[in-house]
């Protein structure tokens, strides 16, 4: 199904702690993560860079001025000249992604063993990703897929006697995990092996 059809991955809305963090660099990071996951399933899948897509279809608009939501893109692609421009790049599908990462459940932690103490704080970090698939030849919204990953994050400050040592971060890569799951689900959907993205909880 994707032998000659390219895919472009676009960021619609990205939120962190309920604040917008949309930018071209954020779009590139989401695009890279999904591309790697999709190509892990099908190394032959063609990905057209989002920057090239925007530059070709909206040459005089800045990133924040281009249509990004699935609804806005569906309206734009009702026009045959817009479809023709995208098809020159080989594009058949748009993958429009929303991301939302937030934290909750903060807890203070303390531990001691002999002369070594440790104090810190942990919290749960949760990332939710949603992708809308648009087939530009019709154009219709072909489907939607979602993925969620949660994990523990925080920091620990160890003390030797009473001297604090540098804090040690506890990192939860929830967005990358959710993004990878979403990428694999997306390629399976496009190739007719529909498979919901799995939820990963650590």
N, CA and C of each residue as an Amber inpcrd file, in Angstrom:
protein
   606
   0.8310000  -1.2140000   0.0000000   0.0000000   0.0000000   0.0000000
   0.8610000   1.2570000   0.0000000   2.0530000   1.1730000   0.6530000
   2.9120000   2.3410000   0.7490000   4.1000000   2.2770000  -0.2040000
   4.0470000   1.3720000  -1.1770000   5.2060000   1.1700000  -2.0420000
   5.6420000   2.4560000  -2.7310000   4.6930000   3.2170000  -3.2470000
   5.0200000   4.4630000  -3.9420000   4.4360000   5.6860000  -3.2540000
   3.8470000   5.5100000  -2.0900000   3.1730000   6.6070000  -1.3960000
   4.0130000   7.0840000  -0.2200000   4.3120000   8.3690000  -0.2010000
   5.0950000   8.9400000   0.8970000   4.1800000   9.4720000   1.9980000
   4.7710000   9.6350000   3.1580000   4.0730000  10.1100000   4.3450000
   4.7730000  11.3730000   4.8380000   4.0050000  12.3340000   5.3050000
   4.5880000  13.5030000   5.9700000   4.0180000  13.5680000   7.3810000
   4.8720000  13.8420000   8.3520000   4.4940000  13.8860000   9.7670000
   4.4930000  15.3440000  10.2120000   3.3450000  15.8120000  10.6780000
   3.1750000  17.2260000  11.0340000   2.7580000  17.3470000  12.4970000
   3.2830000  18.3510000  13.1710000   2.8740000  18.6260000  14.5410000
   1.7510000  19.6500000  14.5320000   0.6310000  19.2950000  15.1690000
  -0.4570000  20.2590000  15.3120000  -0.2810000  21.0270000  16.6190000
  -0.4900000  20.3290000  17.7220000  -0.4250000  20.9880000  19.0280000
   0.4410000  20.1640000  19.9690000   1.3240000  20.8480000  20.6940000
   2.1500000  20.1730000  21.6930000   2.0230000  20.9390000  22.9930000
   1.7050000  20.2060000  24.0550000   1.5190000  20.8490000  25.3550000
   2.3810000  20.1520000  26.4000000   2.9810000  20.9720000  27.2730000
   3.7470000  20.4600000  28.4060000   3.2870000  21.1990000  29.6350000
   2.8130000  20.4370000  30.6150000   2.2000000  21.0380000  31.8050000
   1.1290000  22.0400000  31.3870000   0.3460000  21.6530000  30.3540000
  -0.8110000  22.4130000  29.8840000  -0.4500000  23.7400000  29.2230000
   0.8340000  23.9590000  28.9210000   1.2630000  25.1590000  28.2050000
   1.7240000  24.7520000  26.8080000   1.4320000  25.5760000  25.8120000
   1.8210000  25.2570000  24.4430000   3.3390000  25.3510000  24.2720000
   3.9070000  24.3480000  23.6040000   5.3390000  24.3530000  23.2920000
   5.5370000  24.0110000  21.8090000   4.6700000  24.5600000  20.9570000
   4.7490000  24.2740000  19.5290000   5.9100000  25.0560000  18.9120000
   6.6930000  24.3860000  18.0920000   7.7930000  25.0340000  17.4070000
   8.2920000  24.1090000  16.3150000   9.0890000  24.6610000  15.3990000
   9.6550000  23.8250000  14.3450000  10.5930000  22.7770000  14.9260000
  11.3470000  23.1270000  15.9580000  12.2590000  22.1430000  16.5510000
  11.4890000  21.0230000  17.2330000  10.3530000  21.3560000  17.8620000
   9.5160000  20.3220000  18.4630000   8.9380000  19.4210000  17.3820000
   8.5160000  20.0080000  16.2720000   7.9920000  19.2080000  15.1670000
   9.0700000  18.2590000  14.6470000  10.3110000  18.7470000  14.5340000
  11.3980000  17.8900000  14.0410000  11.6480000  16.7180000  14.9790000
  11.5720000  16.9550000  16.2880000  11.8190000  15.8640000  17.2350000
  10.7200000  14.8060000  17.1620000   9.4570000  15.2350000  17.0310000
   8.3490000  14.2830000  16.8850000   8.4680000  13.5420000  15.5600000
   8.8030000  14.2760000  14.5050000   8.9700000  13.6810000  13.1800000
  10.0750000  12.6190000  13.1960000  11.1940000  12.9210000  13.8380000
  12.3150000  11.9800000  13.8910000  11.9350000  10.7190000  14.6490000
  11.2890000  10.8930000  15.7920000  10.9050000   9.7460000  16.6120000
   9.9270000   8.8360000  15.8680000   8.8830000   9.4210000  15.2660000
   7.9130000   8.6070000  14.5350000   8.5460000   7.9540000  13.3080000
   9.4140000   8.6930000  12.6150000  10.0580000   8.1380000  11.4180000
  10.8880000   6.9100000  11.7550000  11.6820000   6.9940000  12.8300000
  12.5180000   5.8640000  13.2330000  11.6570000   4.6510000  13.5670000
  10.5520000   4.8820000  14.3000000   9.6700000   3.7790000  14.6750000
   8.9850000   3.1750000  13.4470000   8.5270000   4.0250000  12.5220000
   7.8770000   3.5190000  11.3140000   8.8510000   2.7280000  10.4510000
  10.0690000   3.2290000  10.3200000  11.0530000   2.5500000   9.4840000
  11.6170000   1.3070000  10.1450000  11.4290000   1.1570000  11.4590000
  11.8150000  -0.0900000  12.1190000  10.8760000  -1.2230000  11.7080000
   9.6480000  -0.8720000  11.3200000   8.6760000  -1.8670000  10.8500000
   8.8090000  -2.0600000   9.3440000   8.9460000  -0.9490000   8.6110000
   9.1060000  -1.0030000   7.1570000  10.2120000  -0.0330000   6.7520000
  11.4480000  -0.5450000   6.5540000  12.5640000   0.3390000   6.2180000
  12.3850000   1.0810000   4.8950000  11.4480000   0.6360000   4.0540000
  11.2600000   1.2460000   2.7420000  10.2760000   2.3980000   2.7420000
   9.6050000   2.6450000   3.8780000   8.5980000   3.7000000   3.8930000
   9.2600000   5.0430000   3.6080000   8.6120000   5.8420000   2.7680000
   9.1550000   7.1460000   2.3770000   8.5560000   8.2360000   3.2600000
   9.4330000   9.0080000   3.8990000   9.0090000  10.1120000   4.7610000
   9.4640000  11.4150000   4.1190000   8.5130000  12.2810000   3.7990000
   8.8430000  13.6130000   3.2860000   8.9720000  14.5490000   4.4870000
  10.0890000  15.2540000   4.6290000  10.2460000  16.1500000   5.7840000
   9.1330000  17.1910000   5.8730000   8.6780000  17.4330000   7.0880000
   7.6190000  18.4150000   7.3070000   8.0420000  19.7880000   6.8110000
   9.3250000  20.1400000   7.0010000   9.8120000  21.4500000   6.5660000
   9.6980000  21.5950000   5.0480000   9.9700000  20.5190000   4.3100000
   9.8520000  20.5690000   2.8510000   8.3900000  20.6920000   2.4320000
   7.5200000  19.9780000   3.1260000   6.0720000  20.0660000   2.8680000
   5.5830000  21.5020000   3.0600000   5.9410000  22.1140000   4.1950000
   5.4750000  23.4810000   4.4800000   6.0880000  24.4780000   3.4970000
   7.3620000  24.2830000   3.1710000   8.0480000  25.1950000   2.2470000
   7.4170000  25.1410000   0.8560000   6.9880000  23.9500000   0.4280000
   6.4010000  23.7790000  -0.9030000   4.9750000  24.3080000  -0.9640000
   4.1610000  23.9800000   0.0450000   2.7490000  24.3470000   0.0020000
   2.4720000  25.7420000   0.5550000   3.2870000  26.1980000   1.4930000
   3.0470000  27.4950000   2.1240000   4.3470000  28.2930000   2.1350000
   4.8800000  28.6410000   0.9720000   6.2200000  29.2210000   0.8760000
   6.3760000  30.5790000   1.5590000   5.3140000  31.3160000   1.7360000
   5.4300000  32.6620000   2.3030000   4.9500000  32.7410000   3.7460000
   4.6970000  31.5740000   4.3550000   4.1620000  31.5720000   5.7160000
   5.1840000  31.0220000   6.7020000   5.2390000  31.6310000   7.8740000
   6.0570000  31.1080000   8.9650000   5.3600000  29.8840000   9.5530000
   6.1050000  29.1120000  10.3430000   5.5580000  27.8810000  10.9170000
   4.2270000  28.1270000  11.6270000   4.1660000  29.1570000  12.4540000
   2.9540000  29.4200000  13.2250000   1.7780000  29.8980000  12.4080000
   2.0140000  30.2500000  11.1430000   0.9380000  30.7580000  10.2860000
   0.3590000  29.6810000   9.3770000   0.9900000  28.5200000   9.3060000
   0.5110000  27.4700000   8.3980000  -0.6170000  26.6870000   9.0550000
  -1.5510000  26.1620000   8.2600000  -2.6030000  25.3070000   8.8350000
  -1.9900000  24.0400000   9.3960000  -2.3910000  23.6820000  10.6270000
  -1.7630000  22.5260000  11.2640000  -2.7770000  21.4890000  11.7340000
  -3.9610000  21.8900000  12.1260000  -4.9200000  20.9080000  12.6310000
  -5.4390000  20.0390000  11.4910000  -5.9250000  18.8470000  11.8400000
  -6.4840000  17.9480000  10.8300000  -7.6440000  18.6200000  10.1050000
  -8.4700000  19.3460000  10.8420000  -9.6310000  19.9960000  10.2290000
  -9.2050000  21.0530000   9.2120000  -8.2220000  21.8820000   9.5840000
  -7.7600000  22.9270000   8.6700000  -7.1050000  22.3350000   7.4300000
  -6.3350000  21.2680000   7.6030000  -5.6720000  20.6330000   6.4620000
  -6.6820000  19.9740000   5.5300000  -7.7330000  19.3990000   6.0910000
  -8.7790000  18.8020000   5.2520000  -9.4300000  19.8470000   4.3640000
  -9.6500000  21.0330000   4.9030000 -10.2380000  22.1140000   4.1040000
  -9.2820000  22.5160000   2.9820000  -7.9990000  22.6930000   3.3090000
  -6.9960000  23.0820000   2.3150000  -6.9100000  22.0600000   1.1900000
  -6.9680000  20.7900000   1.5450000  -6.7820000  19.7360000   0.5420000
  -8.0400000  19.4200000  -0.2540000  -9.1030000  20.1620000  -0.0350000
 -10.2490000  20.0850000  -0.9420000  -9.8870000  20.7050000  -2.2890000
  -8.8610000  21.5430000  -2.2930000  -8.4580000  22.2300000  -3.5310000
  -7.5080000  21.3520000  -4.3280000  -7.8380000  21.1310000  -5.5930000
  -7.0600000  20.2130000  -6.4230000  -5.6350000  20.6970000  -6.6450000
  -5.4360000  22.0280000  -6.7060000  -4.0860000  22.5200000  -6.9260000
  -3.1780000  22.2380000  -5.7240000  -3.7660000  22.2150000  -4.5220000
  -2.9930000  21.8830000  -3.3270000  -2.6500000  20.3990000  -3.3340000
  -3.6300000  19.5590000  -3.6940000  -3.3570000  18.1320000  -3.8220000
  -2.2300000  17.8830000  -4.8200000  -2.2710000  18.5950000  -5.9390000
  -1.2590000  18.3990000  -6.9900000   0.1290000  18.7670000  -6.4760000
   0.2280000  19.8470000  -5.7000000   1.5200000  20.2470000  -5.1480000
   2.0900000  19.1650000  -4.2350000   1.2380000  18.6180000  -3.3960000
   1.6890000  17.5780000  -2.4700000   2.0570000  16.3030000  -3.2180000
   1.2810000  15.9770000  -4.2360000   1.5540000  14.7590000  -4.9880000
   2.8550000  14.8480000  -5.7830000   3.2980000  16.0590000  -6.1070000
   4.6040000  16.2110000  -6.7480000   5.7270000  15.7510000  -5.8290000
   5.4920000  15.8490000  -4.5340000   6.4600000  15.3690000  -3.5460000
   6.2680000  13.8790000  -3.2530000   5.2600000  13.2760000  -3.8780000
   4.9820000  11.8580000  -3.6560000   4.1330000  11.5820000  -2.4380000
   3.5650000  12.6360000  -1.8250000   2.8350000  12.4670000  -0.5720000
   1.4470000  11.8860000  -0.8150000   1.0980000  10.8710000  -0.0390000
  -0.2560000  10.3150000  -0.0490000  -0.9490000  10.5370000   1.3010000
  -0.1660000  10.4330000   2.3870000  -0.7670000  10.5160000   3.7290000
  -0.1300000  11.6180000   4.5690000  -0.9750000  12.3020000   5.3330000
  -0.5200000  13.2240000   6.3600000  -0.7690000  12.5660000   7.7220000
   0.2260000  12.6180000   8.5820000   0.0710000  12.1430000   9.9540000
   0.1600000  13.3810000  10.8440000  -0.9700000  13.8050000  11.3810000
  -1.0590000  15.0450000  12.1590000  -1.0720000  14.6730000  13.6420000
  -0.0630000  15.1460000  14.3760000   0.1760000  14.6680000  15.7390000
  -0.0780000  15.7550000  16.7720000  -0.7570000  15.3740000  17.8510000
  -0.8860000  16.2010000  19.0580000  -0.1190000  15.5010000  20.1800000
   0.5990000  16.2630000  21.0040000   1.2850000  15.6790000  22.1590000
   0.8930000  16.4490000  23.4170000   0.8390000  15.7230000  24.5280000
   0.4910000  16.3400000  25.8130000   1.2740000  15.6130000  26.9060000
   2.2050000  16.3010000  27.5480000   2.9990000  15.7180000  28.6290000
   2.7740000  16.5290000  29.9010000   2.4650000  15.8340000  30.9800000
   2.2740000  16.5410000  32.2510000   2.7200000  15.6500000  33.4050000
   2.8940000  16.2570000  34.5600000   3.3250000  15.5330000  35.7530000
   2.2980000  15.7070000  36.8680000   2.2850000  14.7380000  37.7600000
   1.3610000  14.7960000  38.8960000   1.8730000  13.8460000  39.9910000
   1.2790000  13.9460000  41.1520000   1.5880000  13.0160000  42.2400000
   2.9640000  13.2140000  42.8580000   3.3740000  14.4730000  43.0780000
   4.6900000  14.7280000  43.6710000   4.7660000  14.1520000  45.0890000
   5.9130000  13.4860000  45.3930000   6.1300000  12.9050000  46.7180000
   7.5490000  13.2130000  47.1820000   7.6930000  13.6280000  48.4420000
   9.0200000  13.8150000  49.0320000   9.5480000  12.4610000  49.4860000
  10.8410000  12.2310000  49.2610000  11.4680000  10.9530000  49.6100000
  12.6530000  11.2040000  50.5310000  12.8880000  10.2570000  51.4720000
  14.0490000  10.3430000  52.3550000  14.5210000   8.9370000  52.6840000
  15.8420000   8.7510000  52.6700000  16.4210000   7.4560000  53.0360000
  17.7670000   7.6860000  53.6990000  18.1610000   6.7800000  54.5760000
  19.4480000   6.9050000  55.2660000  20.0460000   5.5300000  55.4770000
  21.3630000   5.4620000  55.2960000  22.1000000   4.2320000  55.5750000
  23.4860000   4.6150000  56.0730000  23.7300000   4.3840000  57.3500000
  25.0150000   4.7580000  57.9280000  25.2070000   6.2660000  57.8840000
  26.3210000   6.6970000  57.2880000  26.6390000   8.1150000  57.1990000
  26.1020000   8.7670000  55.9340000  25.4420000   7.9910000  55.1180000
  24.9310000   8.5290000  53.8510000  23.4240000   8.7100000  53.9510000
  22.9800000   9.9190000  53.6730000  21.5590000  10.2300000  53.6300000
  21.1860000  10.6050000  52.2070000  19.9300000  10.5200000  51.8960000
  19.4470000  10.9610000  50.5790000  18.0490000  11.5320000  50.7400000
  17.8330000  12.6730000  50.1440000  16.5130000  13.3040000  50.1430000
  16.1950000  13.7220000  48.7180000  14.9430000  13.7010000  48.3790000
  14.5840000  14.0760000  47.0120000  13.0860000  14.1460000  46.8270000
  12.6970000  14.1760000  45.5910000  11.2770000  14.2450000  45.2520000
  11.0420000  13.4390000  43.9820000   9.9500000  12.7270000  43.9460000
   9.5680000  11.9800000  42.7420000   8.1530000  12.3840000  42.3340000
   7.8480000  12.1520000  41.0600000   6.5170000  12.4220000  40.5440000
   6.2600000  11.5060000  39.3480000   5.0240000  11.4210000  38.9470000
   4.6560000  10.6330000  37.7720000   4.6130000  11.5430000  36.5550000
   5.2810000  11.1120000  35.4950000   5.2920000  11.8660000  34.2380000
   4.4940000  11.0590000  33.2190000   3.5370000  11.6990000  32.5850000
   2.6560000  11.0180000  31.6370000   2.6450000  11.7520000  30.3020000
   2.8040000  10.9930000  29.2320000   2.7710000  11.5630000  27.8790000
   1.6720000  10.8880000  27.0690000   0.8530000  11.7160000  26.4420000
  -0.2320000  11.2270000  25.5990000  -0.0340000  11.7730000  24.1860000
  -0.0370000  10.8850000  23.2020000   0.1150000  11.2910000  21.8080000
  -1.0880000  10.8120000  21.0150000  -1.5590000  11.6660000  20.1160000
  -2.7060000  11.3540000  19.2680000  -2.3510000  11.7120000  17.8330000
  -2.6100000  10.8030000  16.9150000  -2.3100000  11.0480000  15.4990000
  -3.5680000  10.8740000  14.6590000  -3.8220000  11.8400000  13.7800000
  -4.8940000  11.7440000  12.7990000  -4.2630000  11.4640000  11.4410000
  -4.7780000  10.4760000  10.7430000  -4.2570000  10.0930000   9.4260000
  -5.1810000  10.6610000   8.3500000  -4.6030000  11.4210000   7.4310000
  -5.3720000  12.0080000   6.3350000  -4.8690000  11.4520000   5.0100000
  -5.7970000  10.9290000   4.2150000  -5.4960000  10.4910000   2.8500000
  -5.8270000  11.6700000   1.9370000  -4.8050000  12.2770000   1.3520000
  -5.0390000  13.5310000   0.6210000  -5.6850000  13.3090000  -0.7400000
  -5.7480000  12.0780000  -1.2150000  -6.3300000  11.8590000  -2.5390000
  -7.8500000  11.9950000  -2.5330000  -8.4590000  11.8820000  -1.3700000
  -9.9330000  11.9300000  -1.3620000 -10.5130000  13.3180000  -1.1160000
 -10.0930000  14.1410000  -0.1840000  -9.3270000  13.8710000   1.0370000
 -10.2650000  13.5450000   2.1870000  -9.8400000  12.5920000   3.0040000
 -10.6360000  12.1870000   4.1570000  -9.7110000  11.9050000   5.3260000
 -10.2840000  11.8890000   6.5130000  -9.5270000  11.4650000   7.6860000
  -9.6880000   9.9550000   7.7840000  -8.6230000   9.2340000   7.5110000
  -8.6870000   7.7820000   7.4150000  -8.7920000   7.1040000   8.7680000
  -8.2720000   7.7300000   9.7920000  -8.3280000   7.1080000  11.1090000
  -7.5730000   7.9260000  12.1300000  -7.6510000   7.4810000  13.3810000
  -6.8910000   8.1320000  14.4540000  -6.2970000   7.0490000  15.3470000
  -5.1200000   7.3270000  15.8720000  -4.3940000   6.3990000  16.7350000
  -3.8820000   7.1690000  17.9360000  -3.7400000   6.4780000  19.0590000
  -3.2370000   7.1570000  20.2470000  -2.2910000   6.2430000  21.0040000
  -1.4550000   6.8660000  21.8330000  -0.5070000   6.1260000  22.6550000
  -0.2460000   6.9110000  23.9210000  -0.0180000   6.1780000  25.0300000
   0.2580000   6.8390000  26.2980000   1.3570000   6.0950000  27.0330000
   2.2420000   6.8360000  27.6620000   3.2950000   6.2350000  28.4750000
   3.4370000   7.0240000  29.7640000   3.5720000   6.3100000  30.8830000
   3.7530000   6.9530000  32.1850000   4.9580000   6.3550000  32.8820000
   5.6480000   7.1590000  33.6700000   6.8070000   6.6690000  34.4050000
   7.1610000   7.6030000  35.5390000   8.0730000   7.1580000  36.3970000
   8.4970000   7.9410000  37.5540000   9.6900000   8.8120000  37.1950000
   9.6180000  10.0650000  37.5520000  10.7210000  11.0020000  37.3610000
  10.9750000  11.7180000  38.6890000  12.0690000  12.4730000  38.7430000
  12.3510000  13.2140000  39.9620000  13.8390000  13.4390000  40.1370000
  14.2670000  13.6120000  41.3930000  15.6800000  13.8170000  41.6770000
  15.9730000  13.3390000  43.0910000  17.2270000  12.9990000  43.3190000
  17.6910000  12.5920000  44.6450000  18.9650000  13.3840000  44.9510000
  19.0410000  13.9600000  46.1560000  20.2460000  14.6640000  46.5990000
  20.8860000  13.8420000  47.7150000  22.0400000  13.2000000  47.4390000
  22.7020000  12.4300000  48.5000000  23.5230000  13.3320000  49.4160000
  23.6410000  12.9560000  50.6900000  24.4440000  13.6870000  51.6730000
  25.4670000  12.7210000  52.2680000  26.7140000  13.1560000  52.3260000
  27.7540000  12.4070000  53.0270000  28.0880000  13.2020000  54.2810000
  27.8290000  12.6280000  55.4640000  27.8210000  13.3690000  56.7190000
  26.7580000  14.4590000  56.5770000  27.1610000  15.7220000  56.4760000
  26.1820000  16.7930000  56.3020000  26.4490000  17.5700000  55.0290000
  27.3680000  17.0790000  54.1790000  27.7000000  17.7980000  52.9520000
  26.8360000  17.2960000  51.7990000  26.0570000  18.1840000  51.1530000
  25.2400000  17.7380000  50.0140000  26.1130000  17.4710000  48.7970000
  25.8390000  16.4010000  48.1050000  26.4940000  16.0700000  46.8470000
  25.6040000  16.5140000  45.6870000  26.1220000  16.5450000  44.4530000
  25.2840000  16.9760000  43.3170000  24.0220000  16.1230000  43.1900000
  22.8750000  16.7390000  42.8790000  21.6300000  15.9710000  42.7430000
  21.7030000  14.9920000  41.5830000  21.0180000  13.8720000  41.7340000
  20.9600000  12.8350000  40.7020000  19.5450000  12.8330000  40.1240000
  19.3900000  13.1440000  38.8330000  18.0380000  13.1520000  38.2590000
  17.5260000  11.7430000  38.0000000  16.2280000  11.5690000  38.1680000
  15.5460000  10.3310000  37.7800000  14.7150000  10.6710000  36.5480000
  15.0860000  10.1010000  35.4150000  14.5020000  10.5180000  34.1460000
  13.5090000   9.4790000  33.6410000  12.3430000   9.9450000  33.2510000
  11.3390000   9.0760000  32.6240000  11.1470000   9.5250000  31.1820000
  11.5580000   8.7090000  30.2290000  11.4490000   9.0770000  28.8060000
  10.0950000   8.7260000  28.2310000   9.0510000   9.2610000  28.8580000
   7.7040000   8.8330000  28.4950000   7.3050000   9.2650000  27.0850000
   7.7300000  10.4700000  26.6680000   7.3030000  10.9440000  25.3470000
   7.9270000  10.0990000  24.2410000   9.2070000   9.7380000  24.3850000
   9.8430000   8.8920000  23.3790000   9.1950000   7.5140000  23.3110000
   8.8320000   6.9620000  24.4750000   8.1960000   5.6480000  24.4930000
   6.8340000   5.6930000  23.8090000   6.0380000   6.7170000  24.1500000
   4.7180000   6.8440000  23.5290000   4.8380000   7.1210000  22.0380000
   5.8300000   7.9350000  21.6620000   6.0380000   8.2760000  20.2570000
   6.4300000   7.0440000  19.4470000   7.3180000   6.2110000  19.9970000
   7.7410000   4.9960000  19.2980000   6.5690000   4.0410000  19.1000000
   5.7440000   3.8820000  20.1380000   4.5730000   3.0170000  20.0270000
   3.6080000   3.5470000  18.9710000   3.4400000   4.8710000  18.9460000
   2.5380000   5.4800000  17.9760000   3.0690000   5.3010000  16.5510000
   4.3800000   5.4280000  16.3660000   4.9680000   5.2440000  15.0460000
   4.7480000   3.8370000  14.5120000   4.9500000   2.8360000  15.3650000
   4.7320000   1.4480000  14.9240000   3.2650000   1.2030000  14.5940000
   2.3730000   1.7590000  15.4100000   0.9410000   1.5970000  15.1390000
   0.5450000   2.2880000  13.8390000   1.1560000   3.4400000  13.5690000
   0.8220000   4.2080000  12.3600000   1.1820000   3.4390000  11.1040000
   2.3920000   2.8770000  11.0400000   2.7870000   2.1570000   9.8320000
   1.9470000   0.8930000   9.6590000   1.6190000   0.2290000  10.7600000
   0.7530000  -0.9490000  10.6560000  -0.6260000  -0.5710000  10.1370000
  -1.1370000   0.5740000  10.5860000  -2.4470000   1.0440000  10.1110000
  -2.3920000   1.3470000   8.6170000  -1.3600000   2.0590000   8.1770000
  -1.2610000   2.4520000   6.7760000  -1.0650000   1.2510000   5.8520000
  -0.4680000   0.2000000   6.3650000  -0.2300000  -0.9830000   5.5450000
  -1.3200000  -2.0330000   5.7180000  -2.3880000  -1.6440000   6.4150000
  -3.5230000  -2.5480000   6.5250000  -3.4100000  -3.5640000   7.6370000
  -2.3850000  -3.4060000   8.4970000  -2.2560000  -4.2950000   9.6510000
  -2.5990000  -3.4760000  10.8880000  -3.8430000  -3.0500000  10.9500000
  -4.2390000  -2.1130000  12.0050000  -3.9520000  -2.7110000  13.3670000
  -3.2700000  -1.9470000  14.1700000  -2.8490000  -2.4130000  15.4760000
  -2.8210000  -1.2270000  16.4140000  -3.6210000  -1.2230000  17.4670000
  -3.6130000  -0.0710000  18.3750000  -2.2770000   0.0800000  19.0580000
  -1.8680000   1.3400000  19.2590000  -0.6260000   1.6030000  19.9800000
  -0.7710000   1.1070000  21.4180000   0.2780000   0.4930000  21.9480000
   0.2020000  -0.0660000  23.2920000   0.5200000   0.9900000  24.3290000
  -0.0410000   0.7900000  25.5010000   0.2160000   1.6860000  26.6230000
   1.3620000   1.1330000  27.4360000   2.3400000   1.9540000  27.7170000
   3.5050000   1.5350000  28.4870000   3.4960000   2.2520000  29.8140000
   3.5420000   1.4810000  30.8890000   3.5610000   2.0700000  32.2250000
   4.7290000   1.4760000  32.9920000   5.5480000   2.3400000  33.5470000
   6.6790000   1.8850000  34.3600000   6.5600000   2.4370000  35.7660000
